[in-house]
Amino acid sequence: MAVNGNPTVRRRRLGAELRRLRLARGLTSTQVAARLLISQPKLSHLENGRRAIKPRDVRDLCGLYGVTDPQVVDALMQMATEADRQGWWVACGEVPYAAYIGLETEASSLRCYEPLVIPGLLQTPAYARAVIEETIPRATPEQIAVRHEVRLRRQSRAHHPARPFRLWVVLDESALRRLVGSRQVMREQLQHLNRLGAQPHITVQVLPHSAGAHPGISGQFSILDFPGAATGTVYLERFTSDLYLEKRSDVQHYSVVYDHLQAQALSPEHTRHFITRAADELPIAASLPGRP
């Protein structure tokens, strides 16, 4: 499902959760609409995130669906209260992946597989700038500056003291070997990666080339989980548009794939040694002109 923009991220998450609860209760949207004295199209809009929903309506729906856990009810009502709150990134101007940032901000954990580059949450400022400059053709200096600022501000989510964020990253060896920016930029990035991987809420594993073919060979993906939600969201980054998969079967499929990647990757301890060797083995001569 393609997604454009934000702040409907919370609405979509809330609507998807309410739809899941309705289906688990075995009720049709027509039946629910009749009991709440609203139209069926209105209920569909609420479940699709196209229309705001009031906390008291969420409470009524939870009662109808037999939800008795007060923590679940409170979490859903809080989502309704905050549904239209603008994120900090809105003030930065046009951000192509604003919907993803909204999800990342609300997530309690993130599992990420990256075959080519170090993930944005773990990038140094110099590495981040080099990636942005070298991967976005025809980007203006202003566009580069905005993306760089947003990427660095996103990283605070991984270190939020009041809202612990569980981050698990599996990196293909290619992401370590690819020279980005310069040898110095790359060396500092690998050292930074090791420092972050030593933190208790961040796990980094490397999938070496010697592992051969593996389930992640088709490309990058991330799995986001949310507090109080029965299922998460799979994010697939593409060049011109991104995909967000929310069906339980899709999330389960990618979770199984991620389990296999974790099993085939080096342990966190062996990963740290591997990254250290990769930094020591950076080429003496740059492969491209002008790279020190």
Phi, psi and chi 1 to 4 in degrees:
 res  aa     phi    psi   chi1   chi2   chi3   chi4
   1 MET       -  121.6  173.2  171.8   51.9      -
   2 ALA   -78.5  143.0      -      -      -      -
   3 VAL  -130.3  137.4  177.2      -      -      -
   4 ASN  -124.2  129.5  -64.2  -49.2      -      -
   5 GLY    75.7 -173.3      -      -      -      -
   6 ASN  -151.0  168.3 -156.6   53.5      -      -
   7 PRO   -93.1   22.7   33.6  -32.8      -      -
   8 THR   -76.7    2.8   60.1      -      -      -
   9 VAL   -57.3  -49.7  171.0      -      -      -
  10 ARG   -65.3  -39.1  -66.2 -174.9 -173.1   88.9
  11 ARG   -60.0  -43.8  -72.1 -171.8 -165.0  172.6
  12 ARG   -64.8  -43.3  -70.7  177.2   55.9 -108.1
  13 ARG   -63.8  -44.6  -82.4 -169.5   50.2 -137.6
  14 LEU   -64.0  -45.8  175.3   57.9      -      -
  15 GLY   -61.6  -41.2      -      -      -      -
  16 ALA   -63.8  -38.3      -      -      -      -
  17 GLU   -69.7  -40.0 -171.0   64.1   16.7      -
  18 LEU   -65.9  -38.2  -67.8  173.5      -      -
  19 ARG   -64.0  -41.1 -179.1  170.4   59.5 -108.8
  20 ARG   -61.2  -42.7 -175.9 -167.3   67.1   80.3
  21 LEU   -65.1  -38.5  -67.6  171.7      -      -
  22 ARG   -63.6  -46.2  173.7  176.2   61.3   77.1
  23 LEU   -65.8  -37.0  -66.4  175.2      -      -
  24 ALA   -64.2  -27.7      -      -      -      -
  25 ARG   -83.0   -9.2 -164.8   67.5  172.7  177.1
  26 GLY    76.2   28.1      -      -      -      -
  27 LEU  -106.3  143.5  -64.2  170.7      -      -
  28 THR   -86.7  160.4   67.2      -      -      -
  29 SER   -63.6  -32.3   58.6      -      -      -
  30 THR   -65.3  -42.3  -58.1      -      -      -
  31 GLN   -63.4  -43.6  -69.9  171.8  -36.9      -
  32 VAL   -66.2  -43.4  172.4      -      -      -
  33 ALA   -60.5  -40.0      -      -      -      -
  34 ALA   -65.4  -39.2      -      -      -      -
  35 ARG   -71.3  -31.3  -65.4 -169.2 -171.6 -175.0
  36 LEU   -93.6    0.4  -65.7 -177.4      -      -
  37 LEU    60.0   41.5  -58.3  178.5      -      -
  38 ILE  -126.6  168.6   62.3  174.6      -      -
  39 SER   -80.2  153.6   67.5      -      -      -
  40 GLN   -63.8  -40.7 -169.6  -84.7  -25.3      -
  41 PRO   -59.0  -36.5  -27.4   37.0      -      -
  42 LYS   -63.4  -43.3  177.3 -179.7  178.0  179.5
  43 LEU   -63.5  -39.0 -177.8   63.3      -      -
  44 SER   -62.7  -40.6  -64.8      -      -      -
  45 HIS   -64.1  -38.2  -73.1  -36.7      -      -
  46 LEU   -64.2  -43.2  -65.2  176.9      -      -
  47 GLU   -72.7  -24.6  -68.1 -174.5  -13.3      -
  48 ASN   -90.5   -1.3  -69.1  -30.2      -      -
  49 GLY    77.6   13.8      -      -      -      -
  50 ARG   -89.1   -7.5  -63.2  174.1 -176.1  167.9
  51 ARG  -142.7  140.7 -176.4  167.8 -178.6  167.5
  52 ALA   -68.8  150.5      -      -      -      -
  53 ILE  -127.2  139.5 -178.2  170.7      -      -
  54 LYS   -83.0  149.3  -63.6  178.7 -179.6  179.1
  55 PRO   -54.6  -37.7  -27.4   35.8      -      -
  56 ARG   -67.9  -31.2   67.5  169.2  179.2  -92.6
  57 ASP   -68.2  -36.5  -66.9  -29.8      -      -
  58 VAL   -62.7  -42.3  171.5      -      -      -
  59 ARG   -61.4  -42.8 -178.6 -165.3   57.2 -155.2
  60 ASP   -65.1  -41.0  -67.9  -16.5      -      -
  61 LEU   -64.9  -41.2  -73.9  170.2      -      -
  62 CYS   -61.2  -39.6  -73.8      -      -      -
  63 GLY   -63.1  -42.0      -      -      -      -
  64 LEU   -65.8  -33.6 -177.1   59.2      -      -
  65 TYR   -89.5    1.3  -60.6  154.6      -      -
  66 GLY    76.0   26.0      -      -      -      -
  67 VAL   -83.4  115.1 -179.2      -      -      -
  68 THR  -109.7  -13.1   57.0      -      -      -
  69 ASP   -72.8  113.5 -172.3  -24.4      -      -
  70 PRO   -63.1  -28.9   20.9  -31.9      -      -
  71 GLN   -67.2  -40.1  -68.9 -174.1  -25.5      -
  72 VAL   -65.9  -45.4  173.5      -      -      -
  73 VAL   -61.6  -45.7  176.3      -      -      -
  74 ASP   -63.0  -39.9  -71.5  -14.8      -      -
  75 ALA   -64.0  -41.3      -      -      -      -
  76 LEU   -68.8  -40.3  -66.4  174.5      -      -
  77 MET   -65.7  -36.4  -69.0  177.5   64.5      -
  78 GLN   -65.4  -38.2 -175.5   65.8   21.7      -
  79 MET   -61.1  -39.9  -72.2  172.9   61.8      -
  80 ALA   -65.6  -39.8      -      -      -      -
  81 THR   -63.0  -38.6  -60.4      -      -      -
  82 GLU   -97.5    6.9  -60.2  176.9   -9.1      -
  83 ALA   -57.0  -37.0      -      -      -      -
  84 ASP  -102.8   11.1  -69.0  -38.0      -      -
  85 ARG   -70.9  130.0 -172.2 -176.0   66.7 -160.8
  86 GLN   -75.4  140.2  -64.5  -76.3   -7.2      -
  87 GLY   -81.4  161.0      -      -      -      -
  88 TRP   -60.6  -28.8   57.7  -98.3      -      -
  89 TRP   -70.5  -18.1   54.3   92.6      -      -
  90 VAL   -61.1  -36.5  174.5      -      -      -
  91 ALA   -68.4  -14.7      -      -      -      -
  92 CYS   -81.4   -7.6  -63.0      -      -      -
  93 GLY    98.4 -152.0      -      -      -      -
  94 GLU   -72.7  117.7 -176.6  179.7   -4.9      -
  95 VAL  -123.0  113.6  179.7      -      -      -
  96 PRO   -57.8  -34.2  -23.0   33.1      -      -
  97 TYR  -108.0   40.9   48.8   94.4      -      -
  98 ALA   -60.7  -37.5      -      -      -      -
  99 ALA   -62.5  -39.7      -      -      -      -
 100 TYR   -66.4  -41.4  171.7   76.6      -      -
 101 ILE   -60.3  -38.8  -59.4  175.5      -      -
 102 GLY   -60.7  -42.3      -      -      -      -
 103 LEU   -66.8  -44.3  -70.1  172.1      -      -
 104 GLU   -61.0  -38.6 -173.7  179.7   80.6      -
 105 THR   -65.3  -34.5  -58.3      -      -      -
 106 GLU   -88.8  -16.3  -62.2  -63.5  -40.7      -
 107 ALA   -69.0  151.4      -      -      -      -
 108 SER   -97.0  -20.7   57.0      -      -      -
 109 SER  -154.8  157.3   68.9      -      -      -
 110 LEU  -141.4  126.4  169.9   64.1      -      -
 111 ARG  -111.5  125.6  -71.4  168.9  -74.9  167.5
 112 CYS  -131.7  134.1  173.0      -      -      -
 113 TYR  -115.9  125.7  168.0   67.0      -      -
 114 GLU  -127.5  119.8  -78.0  -74.8   -3.4      -
 115 PRO   -90.3  -17.6   30.9  -33.0      -      -
 116 LEU  -123.4  -34.6  -61.2  176.1      -      -
 117 VAL  -135.1  163.5  -63.1      -      -      -
 118 ILE   -69.6  135.1  -51.8  -60.2      -      -
 119 PRO   -60.1  150.1  -21.7   32.6      -      -
 120 GLY   -56.4  -35.4      -      -      -      -
 121 LEU   -68.6  -15.2  -68.8  178.3      -      -
 122 LEU  -115.4   10.4  -56.1 -180.0      -      -
 123 GLN   -85.5  144.9  -67.7  175.6    1.9      -
 124 THR   -76.2  161.1   64.9      -      -      -
 125 PRO   -57.0  -41.4  -28.5   36.6      -      -
 126 ALA   -68.7  -41.6      -      -      -      -
 127 TYR   -65.3  -43.3 -176.7   95.4      -      -
 128 ALA   -59.6  -44.8      -      -      -      -
 129 ARG   -63.7  -41.8  179.2  169.0  -70.1  -82.2
 130 ALA   -63.6  -42.4      -      -      -      -
 131 VAL   -61.6  -46.0  167.9      -      -      -
 132 ILE   -64.1  -46.4  -65.8  168.5      -      -
 133 GLU   -63.7  -35.1  -70.2  177.0  -17.4      -
 134 GLU   -95.5   -6.8  -63.4  171.6   12.5      -
 135 THR  -116.0   -4.6   59.4      -      -      -
 136 ILE  -117.2   95.1  -52.5  176.8      -      -
 137 PRO   -59.3  139.3  -20.9   32.7      -      -
 138 ARG    65.6   17.1  -60.1  179.9 -179.7  177.3
 139 ALA   -70.0  136.9      -      -      -      -
 140 THR   -79.1  160.6   66.3      -      -      -
 141 PRO   -56.0  -35.9  -26.6   35.4      -      -
 142 GLU   -66.8  -42.5  -68.6   76.5   15.0      -
 143 GLN   -64.4  -40.3  -69.5  171.5  -33.3      -
 144 ILE   -63.0  -42.9  -68.2  172.9      -      -
 145 ALA   -62.9  -41.8      -      -      -      -
 146 VAL   -64.3  -47.3  167.3      -      -      -
 147 ARG   -64.5  -36.8  -67.8 -160.0  179.4 -154.6
 148 HIS   -65.8  -44.9 -172.0 -108.9      -      -
 149 GLU   -61.3  -45.1  176.8 -170.8   -2.4      -
 150 VAL   -64.1  -42.2  169.0      -      -      -
 151 ARG   -62.0  -42.0 -175.9  159.9  -55.6 -177.1
 152 LEU   -70.7  -36.5  -63.4 -175.6      -      -
 153 ARG   -68.6  -31.9  -72.3 -167.6   63.0  179.8
 154 ARG   -59.5  -30.8  -80.8  174.0   51.4 -152.5
 155 GLN   -65.7  -21.7  -65.1  177.9   -1.0      -
 156 SER   -63.2  -24.9   63.1      -      -      -
 157 ARG   -63.4  -32.3  179.9   64.6 -173.0   93.4
 158 ALA   -76.6   -8.6      -      -      -      -
 159 HIS  -130.3   22.7  -50.5  -73.0      -      -
 160 HIS   -68.4  119.9 -161.6  -65.0      -      -
 161 PRO   -67.7  -29.9   25.4  -34.0      -      -
 162 ALA   -90.6  -20.2      -      -      -      -
 163 ARG  -130.1   84.1  -62.6  174.4   58.6 -163.9
 164 PRO   -54.8  134.9  -23.2   33.5      -      -
 165 PHE  -119.3  114.8 -177.5   70.1      -      -
 166 ARG   -83.8  117.2 -174.8   68.0  174.5   96.2
 167 LEU  -119.6  123.9  177.1   59.5      -      -
 168 TRP  -126.4  122.3 -158.8  -49.8      -      -
 169 VAL  -123.7  129.7  174.8      -      -      -
 170 VAL  -111.4  122.0  175.3      -      -      -
 171 LEU  -111.5  133.8  -73.1  170.4      -      -
 172 ASP   -71.5  148.2 -169.6  -86.3      -      -
 173 GLU   -55.2  -29.0 -179.2 -179.8  -14.9      -
 174 SER   -58.4  -32.9  -62.2      -      -      -
 175 ALA   -65.6  -27.5      -      -      -      -
 176 LEU   -82.8  -32.2  -52.1 -178.7      -      -
 177 ARG   -86.2  -20.1  -56.5  -64.2 -175.3 -176.7
 178 ARG   -73.3  121.6 -173.5  176.4  -53.7  -79.8
 179 LEU   -78.1  112.8 -171.0   64.4      -      -
 180 VAL  -116.0  125.7  173.8      -      -      -
 181 GLY    81.2  -76.3      -      -      -      -
 182 SER  -166.8  172.7   69.1      -      -      -
 183 ARG   -61.1  -39.7  -74.7  179.0  -68.8  129.1
 184 GLN   -66.9  -43.9 -176.9   61.7   26.0      -
 185 VAL   -59.7  -42.7  167.2      -      -      -
 186 MET   -69.2  -40.6 -159.8   66.5 -152.0      -
 187 ARG   -63.1  -45.0 -177.3  175.2  -65.7  107.8
 188 GLU   -64.0  -35.8  -68.4  174.7   -6.8      -
 189 GLN   -65.0  -43.9  173.5   61.5   71.4      -
 190 LEU   -66.6  -39.0  -64.7 -179.9      -      -
 191 GLN   -64.9  -40.8  -66.8  169.2  -13.7      -
 192 HIS   -62.4  -40.5 -178.5   65.4      -      -
 193 LEU   -61.1  -41.6 -172.2   60.6      -      -
 194 ASN   -66.4  -38.8 -100.0  -10.8      -      -
 195 ARG   -63.9  -44.0  -73.3 -166.8  -64.1  -89.9
 196 LEU   -67.0  -39.4  -67.4  178.1      -      -
 197 GLY   -64.5  -17.4      -      -      -      -
 198 ALA   -83.1  -10.3      -      -      -      -
 199 GLN   -75.4  145.9  -62.6 -172.6   25.8      -
 200 PRO   -64.5  -26.2   20.6  -32.2      -      -
 201 HIS   -96.9    3.4   63.3  -69.3      -      -
 202 ILE  -124.6  127.8  -61.3  177.0      -      -
 203 THR  -120.9  129.5  -60.1      -      -      -
 204 VAL  -121.5  128.9  178.0      -      -      -
 205 GLN  -128.7  142.6  -69.7 -177.5  -97.8      -
 206 VAL  -107.4  134.9  166.5      -      -      -
 207 LEU  -100.3  102.4 -166.6   58.2      -      -
 208 PRO   -71.5  158.8   27.1  -33.6      -      -
 209 HIS   -59.1  -29.2  -69.7  158.3      -      -
 210 SER   -66.2  -14.5   58.7      -      -      -
 211 ALA   -69.9  -15.9      -      -      -      -
 212 GLY    73.7 -153.2      -      -      -      -
 213 ALA   -67.7  146.8      -      -      -      -
 214 HIS  -152.4  167.7   54.1   77.4      -      -
 215 PRO   -63.7  -19.3  -22.5   33.3      -      -
 216 GLY   -90.4    8.3      -      -      -      -
 217 ILE   -67.8  -14.5 -148.2  161.2      -      -
 218 SER   -80.6  -11.9   59.6      -      -      -
 219 GLY   138.5  178.4      -      -      -      -
 220 GLN   -65.6  145.8  175.7  -86.9   -8.4      -
 221 PHE  -159.0  157.3   67.9   91.8      -      -
 222 SER  -133.8  147.0  -60.5      -      -      -
 223 ILE  -120.6  119.4  -53.8  171.7      -      -
 224 LEU  -107.0  134.0  -58.6  104.7      -      -
 225 ASP  -114.5  150.0  -65.1  -55.9      -      -
 226 PHE  -128.3  145.8  -54.4   93.5      -      -
 227 PRO   -63.3  130.8   20.0  -30.3      -      -
 228 GLY    81.2   -3.9      -      -      -      -
 229 ALA   -95.6  141.3      -      -      -      -
 230 ALA   -75.9  -25.4      -      -      -      -
 231 THR  -142.3  162.7 -172.7      -      -      -
 232 GLY  -102.5 -156.9      -      -      -      -
 233 THR  -134.6  136.0  -62.7      -      -      -
 234 VAL   -98.8  130.4  175.6      -      -      -
 235 TYR  -112.6  125.8  169.9   65.3      -      -
 236 LEU  -118.5  112.7  -55.4  175.1      -      -
 237 GLU   -83.3  130.8 -176.0  177.4    0.3      -
 238 ARG  -128.5  168.1  -63.1  -63.7 -179.1  -98.3
 239 PHE   -69.2  -42.7 -166.5   73.5      -      -
 240 THR  -110.4  -18.9   56.8      -      -      -
 241 SER  -155.5  151.8   62.1      -      -      -
 242 ASP  -109.5  161.1  -58.5  -30.3      -      -
 243 LEU  -119.4  140.6  -66.3  176.8      -      -
 244 TYR  -125.3  115.1  -61.8   81.0      -      -
 245 LEU  -105.4  125.9  -52.3  178.1      -      -
 246 GLU  -123.7   -6.4  -63.4  171.7  -34.3      -
 247 LYS   -64.1  138.8  -72.6  174.3   55.4  178.0
 248 ARG   -55.9  -40.4 -178.3 -175.2  -64.8  -89.3
 249 SER   -65.2  -36.9   58.0      -      -      -
 250 ASP   -67.2  -45.3  -70.4  -27.8      -      -
 251 VAL   -63.5  -40.4  177.1      -      -      -
 252 GLN   -64.3  -39.7  -71.1  177.0  -20.2      -
 253 HIS   -61.1  -48.3  171.6   78.3      -      -
 254 TYR   -69.7  -29.8  -83.1   91.0      -      -
 255 SER   -65.4  -40.3  -65.9      -      -      -
 256 VAL   -64.5  -42.4  169.9      -      -      -
 257 VAL   -59.2  -43.0  169.0      -      -      -
 258 TYR   -65.9  -37.8 -156.7   81.0      -      -
 259 ASP   -58.7  -41.3  -71.1  -17.6      -      -
 260 HIS   -66.4  -40.1  -78.9  -83.1      -      -
 261 LEU   -63.8  -42.6  -66.3  175.4      -      -
 262 GLN   -61.2  -40.6  -70.9  175.7  -47.3      -
 263 ALA   -68.0  -34.4      -      -      -      -
 264 GLN   -83.4  -20.4  -70.2 -179.0 -106.5      -
 265 ALA   -78.1  163.6      -      -      -      -
 266 LEU   -66.3  153.0  -59.2  174.4      -      -
 267 SER   -64.8  160.1   68.8      -      -      -
 268 PRO   -54.0  -39.8  -28.9   36.5      -      -
 269 GLU   -66.7  -47.0 -179.6  179.7   -1.3      -
 270 HIS   -66.3  -29.8  -73.2  127.2      -      -
 271 THR   -63.1  -43.3  -73.0      -      -      -
 272 ARG   -60.3  -41.5  -74.6 -168.2  -73.7  -86.5
 273 HIS   -65.8  -39.1  -64.1  -48.0      -      -
 274 PHE   -64.5  -43.5 -168.2   94.5      -      -
 275 ILE   -65.4  -39.8  -67.5  174.1      -      -
 276 THR   -60.7  -43.3  -62.1      -      -      -
 277 ARG   -65.1  -39.2  -71.5 -162.4  -56.5  -88.3
 278 ALA   -61.8  -38.7      -      -      -      -
 279 ALA   -66.1  -40.9      -      -      -      -
 280 ASP   -68.6  -25.6  -66.7  -21.1      -      -
 281 GLU   -94.8    9.5  -66.2  168.4    2.3      -
 282 LEU   -56.7  139.3  -77.5  167.2      -      -
 283 PRO   -59.3  142.3   21.2  -32.6      -      -
 284 ILE   -66.1  -41.9  -64.0  175.9      -      -
 285 ALA  -103.4  135.4      -      -      -      -
 286 ALA   -65.8  146.4      -      -      -      -
 287 SER   -81.5  -16.1   58.3      -      -      -
 288 LEU  -122.8  148.3  -66.9  176.9      -      -
 289 PRO   -58.7  142.3  -19.7   30.1      -      -
 290 GLY    83.5    3.6      -      -      -      -
 291 ARG  -102.8  115.8  -67.7 -168.6  170.9 -176.1
 292 PRO   -71.9      -   26.2  -34.0      -      -
